[in-house]
Amino acid sequence: MDVVKLPHYKNCFGCGLENPRGLKLERFWDKTNRIVFANFQLDKFHNGFENIAHGGILATIVDEVLWWAVFVNTKKVTFTYKLDLTFKKPVEVNKNYRAIAEVLEEKGKRIKAQAKIIDDENNIYLEADGLFIETKDEKIQKFFEEYKSIFQ
């Protein structure tokens, strides 16, 4: 298995190491299986209900791994256009989980991807379908240009 640690964008809520309120997710690209994954554990500050992770935080986590799966596999800079979540089981705080994402289909500017959150026994807690649209915004394209060469 050929695994690459993905870079951080300093102030990103999902991955930014300089964001004091962010999740600081460490994401990895499994080049062999063409997936992106992040291991994580949330705490009481991420509660919705007592000891249950807030759904919006979980949406952020899957959006993060989905976006990176799209980027590293297609080399396209995109925006999330649609994110459809199915919550299978409550995600408890202070437990280990993994978010996993993969690209399903690429048609022009539109890329479909899917993700899931699992525990150490591979029980599925959340499933997500995402649709991403390539952006041609020059500032955003320029920012990510340096990353494209890293992920060949």
N, C-alpha and C positions, 0 to 999 in steps of 0.2 A: 504494500500500500504506500503510495507516494502522497504525503500530506504536506501542505504548505500553509503556514500561518498567514492570515490575511492582515493587511495594514489597518491602522486606526485613523479615523478622521478626527482631529483633536476635540472638537466641540459637539460631535454627534451624540444625541441622547442614547442611541443604542450601543455604540462602540467607543465613543470618545473618552480617552483617558484623562483629558483635561476638563471634562464636564463633571463638576462636583455632585450633580444630581442624577447623572447618567448611569446606565447599566454596566458600562465598561465590558461589554461582551467580547470574549476572545473567540474569533471565528476561524475556521480551518477549511481548506479546500482539499478534499480527497480526490486527487486527479485521476486515479485509477477508476473510481466509481462515479466520477463527475458529480459529486455532491458537495454541499457546504454544510458544516455542522458547528454548533456551539454548545458546549456544556455549561450549565448554569445552575445556580441555587439562589432563589429569592429569599428575602427576609421580611420581617413584619412591616417594613416601610413600603412594601409592595402589595399589602393586603387590599382585598376588596372586602370580603367578609373576614371574620377572625380566622387567621391562619390559612386563608385561601387567597391565592394570587389574583390580583385584579385582571380582568379580561383585557383591558387596554394595554397593560404591560405585556401580556402574552402576545397580543397582536403586534406590538413593537418588536418583540423577539423574532417572531416568524417573518415579519416584514424584512428585518435585517438579514436573516439567512437567505430568504428568497431573493432579495436584491443582489446579494453577492453571488449566489448561484447563477443568476442571469448574467451578471457582469463577467465572471471568470469563464463561463462556458460559451458566451456569444461575443464578448468584447464590445458589447453595446452599453452605453450609458442610458439608463431608463428612469422613468418615474413610475411609481405604483399607480395603476389606473383603477384596479379593482382588487379587493382582498375579501375573500369569502371564508369565514371561520366556522368550524363545527367543534364545539366544546363537548368532548366525550366524557370526561371525568374532571372533578376539581383538581387543580394543581396546588398542592400544599406548599407553604413556605418552609424553608429549612430542610428541603429534600433535593436530591440531585436529579436533574433532568437533562435531556439532550434535544435540541431542535435540529432538524435535518431538512434540507431543501434540495430539490433537483428541478432541472428544466425538462418540460414535457414536449414543447413544440415551439418552433420559431417560424413565423410567417411575416416577412417584411419587418415592419417596425413593432409588431406585436409578438410578445413572448409569453407563453403560458408556463407556469411553474407550480409545483406543489410542495408543501412542507408538512411536518408533523412534529409534535412534541411527545417524547417517550421517556419512560423511567429506565432504571437499570435492568429491569426484567423485560424490556421492550413492550410494555403496556402502552397503548396509545391514549394520550390525554387530550390532544387537540389535532385537528386536521385543517389544512388551509390550502385554498386554491388562489393563485394570484395571476393577474394579468398585468403585464408591464409594457409600457410604450416608450420606444426610443425617443430621446430628446436630441434636437439639433442645436440647442442653446450653446453658443460658442464658449461662454465662460465656464459652463459646467463640463463641456467636452474637453477643454484645455486642462482643467483641474485633474481629470481622470486619465488624460493621455499618458502621463508617466506610469500609471499602473498597468496599462495595457501590455507593455513590453515585459512586465514581470510574469504575466500569466500566459506564457506560450506553451 
